[in-house]
Amino acid sequence: MFFDEIRWQYRLLLVNIDDHQELYELKEYLDYSVTELSSRRLLVIGVDKKVVQLSNNSLSCLPSLSETQKRLHKNKAILIGLDGGIKQQYDAVDAVRIFSDIDAMPIRRRERKGN
């Protein structure tokens, strides 16, 4: 339900969080990258074994843990496009690669031309 509701509004990066230190580092990076995330309409959702945490926005609802884990499967992270489809799967969270992948998407290229 959540994924259908935000389709065409946001891109999502689902990240499988292994421990508290990793979550802290992710949040620290997100605080530093607010402009880049906002310009790409990218929300980052951290998922550990028990909790789903939206790390860089305050939406009124979150996806269920089971729904998010199902999409992540065994990947470290996945990128979901505005259309709701999985665009890329990652073994590691590499912001440069993720931003590059987003910037190569046709809709993102059109967004950039409009600015």
Helices and strands as residue ranges (DSSP letters): H 2-5, E 11-16, H 20-32, H 34-39, E 42-47, E 52-54, H 65-72, E 77-80, E 86-90, H 95-103, H 106-114
